[in-house]
């Protein structure tokens, strides 16, 4: 079981992702904006960051970079195909949105097994 920080601004998407990840035995802390994600990363230890890329108050890429500097790997999700061209593989894997949940959960499980 891992501790996952989930950053997603859309309430419905955040709820579905949270349920899917918790359903696979992981503890999830859901947040809706970058400010709350930064605060959570500063206050707690997480095994993984799962983040949307485009957020109202910043970029999931920036949050992923901050997480990585603290030793926390990231998975990124985006509804914008151009994000795949700009993705930095050092920051994490980018999944398209909408996406089937199984590949995302498998990727989370794979990272946490390392």
N, C-alpha and C positions, 0 to 999 in steps of 0.2 A: 504494500500500500504506500502511495506517495502523497505528498502535500502539494497541491496544484493551486497556483494563483491564476484565476481566470479573469481576463480583462476583455469585456465586450460591452459596447454601449447600447446595443439593442436588447431590450428586456426579454423578448421572446427567444432570441437566439441564445442569450446568456442562460436562460432557464433550461432550454433543451440541452445545451452543452453540459451544464452543471449536472443534470440528471443522468446523462450518458456516462460522464466520467465517474460520478459517484456510484453508478450502477456497476462499475468495474472495480469497486473497492477502494477508490482513492478519496481522500479528503479534499474538498474544494473550497477555496475562499473566493467568492465572486465579487468583482468590483466593476463599476460602470465607467470609470474615467482614469486618465493617466495619473492625475493627482493622487487618487486613492491607491493606485497600483504602486507608485513610488513610496507612499507612506507605508504600505504593507511590506514592500521589499526591505525598507529600512528597519521595520519593527520585528519581522518574522523571517524564519528560514523556510524556503520552499524548495521542493525537488524539481519543479518545472513551472515555467510561465507559459500559459496558453493565451495568446492575445490576438485581437483583431488588429489590422494594420492602420486603417484610417479611423481616427477617433476625433471627437469634437475638440478636445483640448490638447491634441498632440499626435504623435505617431507611435504605433506599436513597434516600429523599428527602433526608435529611441529607447522605449521601455525595455525591449529585448537586449539592447546593448548594455543598459544599466544592470539588468539581471545577470547577463553574462559576466560582467565585471565582478559580480558578487559570487560567481561560480554556479549560477542557476541557468540551465539550458532553456531554450524557448522553442515553441511551435507557434507559427503565425498563420492566421487565416485572413482571407481577403476576398471581397466580391469583385475586385478590380483586377483584370488580367495583367495590366501593366506592372502591377506589384511583383509579378513573377519574374519579369525582366530585371527589376531593380533589387531583387532579393539578394542579401548577403548570406551565403551558405554558412558562414561562421555564426550568424545570429540565430539560425534555425530554419526549419523547413516551412515553406508557405503552402497551405492548402487552399483550394478554391472554395468560395462560399457562394451558393449553398454546396454542401458536400455531404456525402454519406458519412455517418458518424463512425462506422466501423474502422475505416482507415485512420481517422484521427485518434481513436482510442488505441488502435494497434501501435501507432507511432508513439503515443504516450507510454504505453507499456514497454516498447522497445527501448526508449531512452531511459526509463527508470530501471531497467534490468542491467544497464551498463555499469 
